Amino acid sequence: MAATKSLKASELESSWILIDATDCTLGRLAAYAATILRGKHKPTWTPHMDCGDHVIIINADKVALSGTKADKTKFFWHTGWTGGIKERTLGQMRAEKPEQFVFNAVKRMMGRRTSVALANKRLTKLHVYAGTEHKHTAQKPTVVDFGSMNRKNKRGE
């Protein structure tokens, strides 16, 4: 009977993947990016190692939200002062900081059973940009057409 092979740190290889988020549904995009970052798409996936790939997401300001989530979904927080309750809708969050908006969605899809240190190490491989320009052309990323993988991945067609 063959034993299960676990990778060592010296055997890890990571590639670079570029995803265009124009009109892509946020939840599906975040789930796909989290799978790539964790390395679960590889047959050599090892749970306790950082065997994922680097993910570059461009056009984060053009990501789509299904239904009326942009207007109706609200996030609340409190400043600690009297009457300090604050609220912000998803549409406002997307307009103010689109990079942070997509980054938080991917972060929340990463899973909670891994250690915090390993999750943070994996998240350093996520690069989100609001426009089409990015600074990782030297790494020669593989372009993945996420919108055409499934008809539900793209909105507005």
N, C-alpha and C positions, 0 to 999 in steps of 0.2 A: 504494500500500500504506500502510495507516495505521500510525502508530507507537504503541508501547505508552505509555500515560499513567501517569506516576508522580505520586503526590500530593505536594504541598508541605505544610509544617507549618501554614500558614495555612488549608489546605483540610480539615484533619482535623476530624471530628465524632465525639463519643463519647456514647453513651447509657448508661443505668443498667439493669441486669437483676437481678432478685431470684429466687433459687432456694431452694426449701425442700428440705432434705436429709433429711427424715424418711423412714427405711426405704429410701433410695436406695443403690445399690451404689457403693462408694467409687471404684473405678477408672473406672467410666463417668462418674460425676459430675466427677471430676478432669479427665478427657479433654475433656469438654464445656466445662467452665469455662476450660481452657487454650486451646481453640479460640476462644472468645469473647474472652479477654484478648489473644490475638495478633492478632485481627481477621480470621482466615481465613474467617469466615462472610460477609464483605462482598465484593462484587464489586470494590471499590476497594482490596483488600489490597495493601500495598506492603511488601516484606520488610525494608527498612532503616528503616521508620518505625513509630512506636507508634500504630497506627490501630485498636486494640482498644477495647472497651467496658469500663465498670466492672461488676464482678460482686459481688453481695452474696449470701452463702450463710448462711442461718439454720438453726437446729437441727442444728448440726454434731455435737452429742453424740448424736444419734439416727441417725447414718449407719450403714449396714449393711456387714458384711464377709461375703463368701460362704464357705461351707464352714466349716472349723475354723481359718481363718487367725487369728482373734482369740487362740486358745490356742497354736497350734503355730508361728507365725511369730515368730522372735526376732531382735532387733537387739543386737549386741554392740559394746562400746567399751571402751577401756582408759584408766585414769586416769593412767598413767605411773609409778605406784608398784608395788612388788612385790606380786603377788597382786591387782592392781587391775582385773581383768576384771569388767565389769558386763554384765548382760543385762536386757532388758525385752521383754515380748510386745506384740503389737499391741493387745490388749485393755487392757493396763495403760496404754499410751500414749494410747489413746482416752479412758480414764477420767480420767487426770490432766490432760491439756491437749487437749481436743477441737478447739479452734481451730487450734492448731499442727499437730495431726494432719492435718486437712483441708488446711491451707495447704501443708504439705510434700508432700502427694500432688499438689496442683495444680502446685507448683513443679517437681516431677520430671517432669511431663507437658509442660512448656513447650518442650522441645527444647534441644539442646545446641549447635546451630550458630549461634545468635545471639550477639551480643556480651554480655558480662556486664552492662554498663551498660544496654543495651536491655532485657535480661531483667529486671533489677531495677526499671527504670522501669515495665515492664508489670505487675510484681507489686505495685506500689503501688496498682494499681486493683482489687486483690482485697481484699474485706472479709468476714471470716468471724466469725460469732457463734455461741455455744453455744446460746443460747435463741432465742425468737421475736422479741425486741426488738432493734431496730437504730436507729442515729441518722441514717439517710439518707432519711427520709420526705420531706424538703424537695425532694429531687432527683426525686421521683415515678418510682420504678423500675418497669419493666415486669415483671410477674410471669410467669415461665415455669414451666409445670407439667412439670418434667423427668421425673417418674415416669410420666406417661401418654404420653410420646413413643414409648416402646418398652416392651414387657412385661418385658424383662430389666433395665430401669433400676430397678425396684422389687423389694424383697424382702418376704417374709412374706405374700404373698397366696395 
